Amino acid sequence: MNDTTPNITATGRILTDDEIDSIADDVAVRNFDVEAIRRRGRPALGSSPSRLVPVRLDSDLHDSLRVRAIKDHATSSEIIRAALRAYLAS
């Protein structure tokens, strides 16, 4: 490898040239979808980019939201989106 920049894993370990070659061979053999691997960030919520809408919650409401999210095995954002959809549909 002619590049002088080290290849570092997410945990900070520097990969050797032999390890890079082995990974490349593995990728070629398994026929990975490289574009799917390259995608980073949060998954899309719809057909267009999501918008962040900050909202302030008092402590009681925030605690209730967290309890409900745990109960429903969901994130706080999922609970808020569902509640907002239900409210706007009424």
N, C-alpha and C positions, 0 to 999 in steps of 0.2 A: 504494500500500500504506500503510495507516494505522499499522501496528505499528512502534514505534520500535526494536525489537530487530533488529539486523542478521542476515541469513541468511548463515551462514558455511559454506564447503565443508569437507570433511575435511582439506584441506591448509591451511586458514586463510584462504582468499580470500573476501572479502565479495562476495556476489552483488548485482547491481543489480536494481531493480524490473523492468527490461526483460528481464533474464535469467530472473528468476522467471516472468514471463508467458510467455516462450518455452518454458521447461521445462514449465509447466502445459499449454500448447497441445500440446506433444509427447506428454505423458502422455495427454491426451484423444484424440489422433489414433491413437496406438498401442494404446490400450485396455489399459494395464498392469494387472496384478493388484496393486492397492494393498496388500492384506493380506499378500501374499507379500513385497512390498518392505519393509513395516514390521517383519517378523519379524527379530529380532536375536538374537545369542547363538549358542551352539553348537547344532548340530543334535541333535535328540532321538536317544537310543540305543534307546529302546523306547517303550512306551505311557505310562510314568510318568516323572517327573523323575529325572534321574541323581543319584547320590550320589558325592561325592568321598571316596576312601579313600586317605589318605596312606600311603606305605610307604617305608621306608629301604632303600637298596641299597648294598652295598659297591662300591668303585670298579671292581673287576673285573667284577662282575655288571652294573653300569651300562654299562660299556664294551661288554660282550657284547650287551646289549640294544640299544644304539645301532647297533652293527654289523649286527645282525639286522634292525633296522627299516630301515636303508638298503638292505640286500640285498633285503628283501621289498617295498620301496617302500611302507612303512607307517609309522604313528606308533608311538612307544613304547607308548602306551595301547592301541592295537590289538593289539600283540604280547602285552602283559600280559593283556588280556581273553581272547584266544584261548588262551593258556597256562592261564589259570585255568579257563576252560570245559572244556578237555581234562582237566585234573587233577580237577575236580569230577565229570566224567562217568565217570571210571574207578573 
